Amino acid sequence: DKPLAYLTLPEEENPFLGQRGIRLCLARPELLRTQLRALLRASSYGKLRIMFPMITNFEDWTAAKRMVAEVQHELKVGPVELGIMIEVPAAALLASVFAREVDFFSIGTNDLTQYTLAMDRTNPALSEQADGLNPAVLTLIERTVKAAHSAGKWTGVCGELAANPLAVPILVGLGVDELSCSVPAIPAVKAQVRTLARSTAEHLAAQALA
């Protein structure tokens, strides 16, 4: 959905439903290998986690994981944590399958909302209706968190919802382990989380799901 000057890609009628994320990476493996080499070389300077976007099936995850292993062998570097972005309903519905394999989930609420509600999040006429607090979206978040926790894995949330004061208590109540926010939003979100009682957050989450 974001054109790159250095890539010659065919024009797509709807890039949000086209070749993006892991689809593009696997179609252009040289791009992914270059990025993986850079990431894995940088891992010697600190803890590295690699997350793959737009995963919709187990085959894509397996192919991405295999490529990481190949580059690790090539560079002779140790293991790193690998996770996936849950941003399409297919991934959320298969969360229990993925949870057995990945090290973590990050739920991308902007795209998950867009794909669940079939609403273009860049369309101003739909901005109010494209609500990440829709029970359908929250149900997919809950399903993902439960699948992760059942497998002993953690789940983060990113996107606009992670810094939304109305959403924060609900996400905490759903059991989300991490909220990824822009730097200016961090103090307010931290202050809000500190005031939350677990029982209150869980009650709000149950109400939001109803």
N, C-alpha and C positions, 0 to 999 in steps of 0.2 A: 504493500500500500504506500510505501515511500520510495519514489524513484531514486536510483543511484546513478550519478553521472558517469561512473567508471564501468557500468555494466550495460551492455546492449541487450535489452529484454524486449520481447514483443509486447505491444500495447494490449491491455486486458480491459474488457468492458467493466468488470467488477474486480479490482485487485484484492479486495477483502475475501473473495471466494476463489482466488487464483493461486498462482505459484508464489507462495511466500513462506517465511519461516523454514522449517525443516524440509519442506517440499523443494524449495529453491536450493537449499544446501545439498540435498541428495542428488538433485538434477545437475548441479555444478559442484561435484565433489572436490575439485581443486580449491574452490573457495573455502569450503569447510575445513579441509586439511591445513590450509594456510592459517586460518584462525585458530585451529586447535594447536598447531605448532607454537604460535605466539603465546597462547594461554598457558600451555604446559611448560614452556620455557620460563614464563613469569612465575610459575608455581614455586620456584626455588626462593622467591622473595616473600612468600606469605601463603596463608591458607587459601586454596582455590576451590571453588565450586563451579561446575559447568551446568547450565540449564538449557535444554533444547525447547524452542518454541514451536507452536502449532502441531504438536504430536496428536494424531488422531487414531493411530492403530499401533499394534505391537511391532509390526514389521519395521515401521519407521524408527521406533526406539531401538530395536535390535541393530539396525543398520548404523545408526548414529553411535551406539555404544561400541560396535565393532571397529568403527573408524577411530574412535578414541584409543582403543586398545592397540591398534596398529601404530598410531603416532607415538603412544607411550613407549612401545617396543623400539621404535625407530630412534627416539630421543633418550631412551634408557631412564625414564622418570617413573616415580612411584604412582600409586593409585590416588585418584582425587574423587571427591563426591560428585555424583552425577544425578541430576534431577530433570523434571520436565515441567513446563508451564501448562497448567490446566486452564485453557482459554476457549475450548470448544466443548459443547455438550458431550460429544463422543468420548473425549478423554475423561470427563467427570464420571460418565456412566461406566467406564472401564477402570475406574480408580482402584478397585480392589485387585485387579489383575496387575496394573502397573506398580502398585504399592509393594508387591513382592520383589520387584526388581530395582526400583529407583532408591536413591538415598533421601530424597525430599520432593515435595511438591511446592510450586508457587502458583497461586490462583490469580490469573490475570483478569480482573473483574471488568475492565473496559470491553475487551473482546468477548468475554463470556456472556456479558449482558447483551451485546450486539447480536451474537449468534443464537442465543437462547430465545430472544424476543423478536428476531428477524427485523431489527431496526438499525439503520445506518447511524452510528453514533456521531457522524460528522454532519448529519442533516439537522439544521436548526429547528425545523418544523417538528422533529421527533424528540428533541432534547429532553423535554419533561417526561415523556412516556418511556424513554429508554432508561429505566430506573433499576439500578443494581440491587435495590431492596425488594424487587419483585419476588414473591414467594417461590417462583420457579427457579430463579437464579440462586436464592438462598438455599433451596433444597439441594441443588447441585454442589454448592459449597459444603453444606453439611455432609453430604454423601462422601465427598472427597476427604474431608477431615477425619471422618469415622474410619474410612478405609486406611488412611495413613496411620492413624493411631493404633488400629488393630494389628498393623505390621510393624509397629515400633518406629515409625517414621514421623518427621515433623512437616507441618504445612504452613506456608506463609501466604499472605495476600498482598497484592500490589494493585495499582490502578487508583482511580479517584475514590473508590469506596474506602480504601485503607485510611484516608485522612478525613472522611466525612464524619462529623460529630454524631450524626444520627446513626451511622452504621457501626462505629467503633464498638459500642456496647453489645450489639448483636453479634458481631464477628467474634468478640471475646466469648460470648455465651455459646457460640457454635464450637468453640474449642480451638480456634485458630491460634497458632503458636507465635507467629511473627507478623507484624504489619510493616510493610515497606512504603515509606512516605518520602516526599520531597523534603529537603533540609529545612525549609522554613516552617513546615507543618509539624516537625518532630516534637518541639516543646509542648505544644497544645495537646497532641495525641498522648504523649507520655503522662502529662498531668491528668488527662481524662481517665486513662487506664488505671492510674494509681488510686483514683477515687471509687473505682467499681468494686462492688461485692460480687463474687462469683455467682451467688444465688440470684441476685438481681439481673445480672447479665444473661443467665440461662433462662430466666423467666421472660425477659424481653425477646430473646431469640425464639422461644417457643411461640410467643404471640406473633412475631413477624412471619413465622412459617405457616401459621394457621390461615 
